[in-house]
Amino acid sequence: MAGILYLVATPIGNLGDMSPRALEALEAADFIAAEDTRVSLKLLNHFGVKKPLVSYHEHNRASAGQAVLGRLLAGESCALVTDAGMPAISDPGEDLVRLCAQAGVEVTAVPGGCALVCALALSGLPTGRFTFEGFLSVNRKERRERLESLKGEERTMVFYEAPHKLVNTLEDLCETFGGDRPVALCRELTKLHEETVRTTLSQAAERYRETPPKGEFVLVVAGAAPRKEETVSLEEAAALVRRRREEGLKMKEAVREVADLTGVNKNELYAAALKG
């Protein structure tokens, strides 16, 4: 019988956020797969957990994933941890979960700290609908193309960013979304110097050009204003159908095209176009 893969969330800063259930899962596992074994060893030592550690990270995910899966299929259980936060979220652990799902290995999550969720809650921006974009590319062309694709996004957007890239990213955000777009910049969440700055993109760029940023950031950016739907009257839509007819379309084709374009009811549009 196959073992279980436990996705164990670890504190994103404050060790007091480690849950009793997370410690139980670490104790129950036969071994622990860690993003950085040195970082995880400090955490385990702090809580007195003694378990074998194996390395699983971005650069060895293919080979290490197969090795972990092999042990799971042989009956061992594994706890997957990252340096901080929830495994498999903007993290190579997603590949291991996929492997387990394909192989029929049980996967269970032990929730806990997640910078994405904390920043959303602190932002003061709408949280009912949002999109998580993770880290943007270090390549400026690719970064701008990605942002351009989000230009009309109406949901709140969440990005992770490193301090040395922050100013360039803020400048690109300003250029794409406009400097007056609201943003919350959450820094060093749950740590001693935790800070949330609620401002606009242009003011944020100016602030951090003058004061070099320190610590890891989560940027929560307001979505675009909802687009106003242009309403077309039945008479205007019928006139458009007649113009399409003059261009050579059959009545049904013209009605269907204009109805799709304007949202006017097809039957009503057909009747109105005939009257004209």
Buried (B, 14 or more C-beta within 10 A) or exposed (E): EBBBBBBBBBBBBEEEBBBEBBBEBBEEBBBBBBBBBEBBBEBBEEEEBEBEBBBBBEEEBEEBBEBBBEBBBEEBBBBBBBBBBBBBBBBBBEBBBEBBEEEEBBBEBBEBBBBBBBBBEBBEBBBEEBBBBEEBEEEEEEBBEBBEEBEEBBBBBBBBBEBEBBBBBBBBBBBBBEBEBBBBBBBBBBBEEBEBBBBBBBBBBBBBEEEEBEBBBBBBBBBBEEEEEEEBEBEEBBBBBBEBBEEEBEBEEBBBBBBEEBEBEEEBBBEBBEEE
